[in-house]
Amino acid sequence: MTETILIDGASQRSARLGEAGAAWTKRIGTRAENAKLTYTAAGVGVGSVATRISAGKHQFTVDEPAALAGDDTAASPVEYALGALIACQVVVYRLYAEQLGIQVDDIQIDAEGDLDVRGLFGIDEAIRPGFSDIRLAVRISGPETQERYEDLSRTVEARCPVQDLFSNATPVSTVVTKA
């Protein structure tokens, strides 16, 4: 397992965000094609319905609670989806706060998502299998006005890649092969 070192100091975070922004601006300015990234992940089924995921140098497990045939050894796919949304929001809040000169001392985000399992189990075809609604509660501390943080929130909502996945249809293509 790789040890992760987290940057907690505001000045260190500011420096890293500034350096990353400058590096990407230079990289993209040199060649627009450099802006395109491809992320990959791979998974293999383990246990009852769990999956071991590899993403870059990281590995994690995704499972379901017993009520959904799982062994409850890890968070469920939809919990990871909410976690991915929260994590992406934190990144984009920090990124745009730095870019817009808005001081964010601390940020905490809670997410709730409503899911009706009748869609998952095919009981009612009129009900989608995914979330019908997601609610985020964002708490920001810092010296700025409520209005400045609301402006920042609107920017984050428009720029967060994971929120975009939830808000807009993304084409997914599947190829199945017999092993």
N, C-alpha and C positions, 0 to 999 in steps of 0.2 A: 504494500500500500504506500502511495506517495504522501509524504507529509506536506501539508499546505500551510504556507505562511500568509496570514491575513494582515493587510495594511489597515490600521485603525486610526492613525493620526491624520488630522485634517490636512496638514501641510504635505505629508507624504502622498495622500490621496490626490490632492490638487496637482502635485508635481507629476504623478503617474498619468492622470487624466490629460493634463496639458501635453505631456510627451507623446501619449498615444494619439491625441488629436493632431498634433503637428506631423507625426510620422504618417498617419493615414492621409492627411492633406497632401503631403509631398508624394506619397506613393500613388494616389489617385491622380494628382496633377501631372505626374509623369506619363501615366497611361490609364485611361478610364477603365479598361478591362480589369485592372488591379482591384477594383472595388467589389468584384464578384467573388463570393466565398461559397464553398460547398462544405456542408457539415455532414458527417457520417456517424452512424451508430449501428451496432449489430446486436442481435439478441438470440438467446437459445433458451428453450423451455426447460425448466427445472421444477421439481416438486409437483404438486397437484396442478396448479395453473400459473406458477411464478415464472419469471423470465430474468435471466442474468444478462444485463446490458453492458456492452463495452462501447465506450465513446472516447476516442483518443486514448490517453493513458489511464483513463478512469474506468472503474467498474462499479456497478450498483445493481441491486435486485429490486424488482417490482413484483408485487404479489397482490392478492385480494384477501379480504376478511373471510372467515369460515362461511358466512352466510352466502358468499358468492363463490364457493368451492375452493377457496384458497387456504393456505396454511398460516396466513397473517404474519409472515416473516418480514414484511416490508410494507411501505406505503403502496397504495393502489395506483393504477395508471392515471385515474382522474385526480388523485391527490398530488401525484407528480406534476400533472398538467397545471394545477393551481399553483404548486410550488415554482414551476417554470415561469408562470406569469408573474408571480411575486418577485422572483429573482431578476427577471428581465426588467421589471419596473424599477427596482432599486438601482440597477445599472444605468438605466436611461434617466432616472431622476438625478443621479450623481453627475452623469455626463452633461446634461443640459443645465443643471445648476451651475456647474463650473463654467460652461460656455456663456451663460447669460449673466454671470456675476451674482447669482443668488446664493446666499449662504444657507446651507443645510447642515445643521450640527448632527442630528440623528434622524433616521427614518425607520418607520416600522409599518409594515403592510400586512393586513389580514385579508384573506379571501374566503368567500363562501360561494359554492356552486350548487344549483338545484338540478337533480337528475332523476328522471322518472324511469325506473327499471322496466316498465312495460315496453318501452322502445327497445331496450337491450335484449329482452327475451322474446321479442316479436309478438307480444300479446296484443298490442294495438299499433297498427301500422301508421296511424296518424300522429303518433308520438315519436319524436326524434330520439335516437339512442344517446345523444350527448347532452351537455348542459343546456337547460332552457334559460338560465339566467346566472350571471356571475356578478357578485358584489365585492368591491374592494373598499377597504377602510384604510386610508393612508394617514398616518400621523407623522408630521414633520415638526421638528423643533429647530429653532433658530431665530435670529433677530428680525427677519423680514415680516412684512405685513401679510395678512390672510390673502389679500388680493394677489400679491406676488407669488405666493405658493399655489394659488388657483391658476394663475397664468402658466406656471411651470407644469402643473398637472395637465393642462390642455396640450402643451407641447409633448409631454410624455405619452399621452393617449394617442397623439398623431404619429409618434415615432417609434413606439415600442414594438419590436418585431413579433414577440409572442402575443401581445394584444392583437396585433394585426391578424395572426393566425386564427384567433377566436372570432374576430369581427368580420373577416372576409373569407369567402370560399377560396381554398387553395387546391389546385389540381393535385390529385394523388393517383399515380398509376401503379399497378401491381402486375408482376409476372410470377406465376406459380410454376415451379418445376418439380418433377418427381425426383427424389434423391436416390 
